[in-house]
């Protein structure tokens, strides 16, 4: 992970999961990182060249700047394997249980319109 993009993306994904956002929407949000990855990659290639005198391929730089859906999917799969679900992880490791989820959802979600 370069610049915390994956750590930040995972944290946001866990918050969205806690709020009950669909997995499809969570992955789409995670992948928004890639919208500017080519630009950041070009900047990283130039920085690397100036800082170290070494060349870095644009493809390698892209994956330093971007993310892959598989990374988040693998994380969710491992959480499900170890904790039964992402909610199980939230409860076991972060002490966010059903009561805390209600508080989060009440505080951050708008009630559905009638």
C-alpha positions in Angstrom: 0.0 0.0 0.0 1.4 3.4 -1.0 0.2 6.5 0.9 -2.3 4.6 3.0 -4.8 4.1 0.1 -5.5 0.5 0.9 -5.7 1.0 4.7 -8.0 4.0 4.1 -10.1 2.0 1.6 -10.4 -0.9 4.0 -11.5 1.4 6.9 -14.1 3.0 4.7 -15.3 -0.4 3.4 -15.8 -1.6 7.0 -17.7 1.6 7.9 -19.9 1.1 4.8 -20.4 -2.6 5.7 -21.4 -1.6 9.2 -23.9 0.8 7.8 -25.5 -2.0 5.7 -24.3 -0.7 2.3 -24.4 -3.5 -0.4 -21.1 -5.3 -1.1 -21.4 -4.2 -4.8 -21.5 -0.5 -3.8 -18.6 -1.0 -1.3 -16.5 -2.5 -4.1 -17.4 0.3 -6.5 -16.4 2.9 -3.9 -13.1 1.1 -3.2 -12.3 1.1 -7.0 -12.8 4.9 -7.2 -9.2 5.1 -6.2 -8.3 4.0 -9.7 -9.9 7.0 -11.4 -6.7 9.0 -10.9 -4.2 6.1 -10.6 -2.6 6.6 -14.0 -1.9 10.3 -13.2 -0.5 9.4 -9.7 1.5 6.6 -11.3 3.1 8.9 -13.8 4.0 11.2 -10.9 5.4 8.3 -8.9 7.5 7.1 -11.9 9.0 10.6 -12.1 9.6 10.9 -8.3 11.3 7.4 -8.2 13.6 8.4 -11.1 14.6 11.7 -9.4 14.9 10.2 -5.9 16.7 7.0 -6.7 17.9 7.2 -10.3 16.0 4.0 -11.0 13.2 3.5 -13.5 9.9 2.0 -12.6 7.6 0.6 -15.2 4.3 2.5 -15.7 2.4 -0.8 -15.0 4.2 -1.3 -11.7 3.6 2.3 -10.7 -0.1 2.0 -11.6 -0.5 -0.8 -9.1 1.3 1.2 -6.5 -1.2 4.0 -7.1 -4.3 1.9 -7.7 -6.3 -0.9 -6.1 -7.9 -4.2 -7.2 -11.3 -5.4 -6.3 -9.8 -8.8 -5.5 -7.9 -7.3 -2.6 -11.0 -6.2 -0.8 -12.9 -9.4 -1.8 -10.1 -11.5 -0.3 -10.2 -9.5 2.9 -13.9 -10.0 3.2 -13.5 -13.8 2.4 -10.8 -14.2 5.1 -13.0 -12.3 7.6 -15.9 -14.6 6.8 -13.7 -17.7 7.1 -12.2 -16.6 10.5 -15.2 -14.7 12.0 -18.2 -16.1 10.1 -18.8 -12.7 8.5 -17.6 -9.1 8.4 -20.1 -8.4 11.2 -18.4 -11.1 13.2 -15.1 -9.4 12.7 -16.6 -6.0 13.7 -18.0 -7.6 16.9 -15.0 -9.7 17.8 -12.1 -7.4 17.0 -13.7 -3.9 17.2 -16.4 -4.5 19.8 -19.1 -3.2 17.4 -22.1 -5.4 18.1 -25.7 -5.2 17.2 -26.4 -2.3 19.6 -23.5 -0.2 18.2 -24.6 -1.0 14.7 -28.0 0.5 15.4 -26.4 3.6 16.9 -24.1 4.0 13.8 -27.0 3.4 11.4 -29.3 5.8 13.3 -26.5 8.5 13.3 -25.4 8.2 9.8 -28.3 7.0 7.7 -31.3 9.0 6.6 -34.7 7.2 7.3 -36.3 5.9 4.2 -38.9 8.1 2.6 -42.5 6.9 3.0 
